[in-house]
Amino acid sequence: MLVHYKDNALDSNAPITMKVNTVLNNYDFSPNTKVAVAMSGGVDSSVAAAILAKSGVDVIGITMDIWPDGAGQPGPRNCCSPESVADAKEVCALLGIEHILIDMKEPFANSVVDRFAKDYFDGLTPNPCIDCNQHIKYGALDEHVMNTGATVMATGHYARKQFDDVSGKWQLFRGIDSDKDQSYVLYNLDQARLSRALFPIGGLTKDEVRSIAHDLGLPIAEKPESMDICFVADDYREFARKWSGKTSRPGPILSTRGTHLGTHTGIENYTVGQRKGLGVSSDQPLYVTKIDPVSNSITVGTREDTLAFQFPINQVNSISGNKFIDQQRVQVKIRSHGKLNDGVILCENHSAEPIRIELEEPVWAIAPGQAAVIYAGEMVLGGGRIGTNTSIWESKPSDYVTAAKSI
């Protein structure tokens, strides 16, 4: 191992300088180790770079030029904007480390933006941050990092990792700051990628990260958070139409019983759980419960109609490389900032996909296309993409309605 990580707990009452030293003590760098830091120009990746530079290890900052041609002008809060690139370069200069800008427009467009636009027209709800981490940061960028002579790549993710001596495997854990935890978007990491990954701020809170940035005089100490969809400057629906070259196709809005209620403006304009902009009158609030690209229809119902307790996931990844076990008790997140839900894995045929997740309590608006990430307490086991296979998609049983009203 070039870098061995020891997950020492941080004392939340310790001075910031002591916490930085504790983070540094977590890393046992081999001689001549070179670390590349993926820098977006924000405070998190900048502080990650600063912590590593303070350790004395050879550090370089790498920023991706990913803003797609034809995507319009990026705003200052887009992590791939020219302003953000300039911020990353300035921070590297202050830290005395090299900064490299890598053109990643083509792989980003092919692996992230194309899928983003396509998914909306396929009735799915995409998560481009997950695609970016899987195919770009820990895919195409990782290959560039190796070409620089760096053997390890650090990011500003709020996540932690640890090597388990018993299993001989690397393990991924949630960040200490539960409000900022980003382990959800990293579930696609495998052992090879995770072994080369560093998360220097995973044991810090956001406030502590900003405090470190202030102490170091970094100009981005109070920079606002970047936008969720970094490459969309305005309305994501208009972006999807323009990028894909497709036009909206109006179609029927149906009730859960199949009754025609109205006409929608195009399925790319809707997501499961959406309430606003339906254009249908009702004596009670209605939500999108299903989007069917084959019939070009949208089904709407009450909040209770959006609930489900069992659903399929495909494109499954296990971080350890071990197969998931039938009846394995786990916790599951179905949205990046959602809560952990207790449940069980159902996979009688261990080699088949999709596997199913059965939750102990019903969950609102499980959106096909989003990720279902599987946890065992603080540890991320893996996850997959929520599917639309109606033969194994189970709606809530009637006795779940009472419980659902309190959710």
Stockholm file with secondary structure:
# STOCKHOLM 1.0

chainA/1-407         MLVHYKDNALDSNAPITMKVNTVLNNYDFSPNTKVAVAMSGGVDSSVAAAILAKSGVDVIGITMDIWPDGAGQPGPRNCCSPESVADAKEVCALLGIEHILIDMKEPFANSVVDRFAKDYFDGLTPNPCIDCNQHIKYGALDEHVMNTGATVMATGHYARKQFDDVSGKWQLFRGIDSDKDQSYVLYNLDQARLSRALFPIGGLTKDEVRSIAHDLGLPIAEKPESMDICFVADDYREFARKWSGKTSRPGPILSTRGTHLGTHTGIENYTVGQRKGLGVSSDQPLYVTKIDPVSNSITVGTREDTLAFQFPINQVNSISGNKFIDQQRVQVKIRSHGKLNDGVILCENHSAEPIRIELEEPVWAIAPGQAAVIYAGEMVLGGGRIGTNTSIWESKPSDYVTAAKSI
#=GR chainA/1-407 SS CCEEECCCCCCTTSCHHHHHHHHHHTEEECTTCEEEEECCSSHHHHHHHHHHHHHTCEEEEEEEECCCTTSCCCCTTSTTSHHHHHHHHHHHHHHTCEEEEEECHHHHIIIIIHHHHHHHHTTCCCCHHHHIIIIIIIIIHHHHHHHTTCCEEECCCSEEEEEETTTTEEEEEECSCTTTCCGGGGTTCCHHHHHTEECTTTTSCHHHHHHHHHHTTCTTTTCCCCCSSTTCSSCHHHHHHHHHTCCCCCEEEEETTCCEEEEESCGGGCCTTCCTTCCCCCSSCCEEEEEETTTTEEEEECGGGGEEEEEEEEEEEETTSCCCCTTCEEEEESSTTSCCEEEEEECSSTTCSCEEEEEEEEEECCCTTSEEEEEETTEEEEEEEECCCTTTCEECCGGGHHHHTTC
#=GC SS_cons         CCEEECCCCCCTTSCHHHHHHHHHHTEEECTTCEEEEECCSSHHHHHHHHHHHHHTCEEEEEEEECCCTTSCCCCTTSTTSHHHHHHHHHHHHHHTCEEEEEECHHHHIIIIIHHHHHHHHTTCCCCHHHHIIIIIIIIIHHHHHHHTTCCEEECCCSEEEEEETTTTEEEEEECSCTTTCCGGGGTTCCHHHHHTEECTTTTSCHHHHHHHHHHTTCTTTTCCCCCSSTTCSSCHHHHHHHHHTCCCCCEEEEETTCCEEEEESCGGGCCTTCCTTCCCCCSSCCEEEEEETTTTEEEEECGGGGEEEEEEEEEEEETTSCCCCTTCEEEEESSTTSCCEEEEEECSSTTCSCEEEEEEEEEECCCTTSEEEEEETTEEEEEEEECCCTTTCEECCGGGHHHHTTC
//
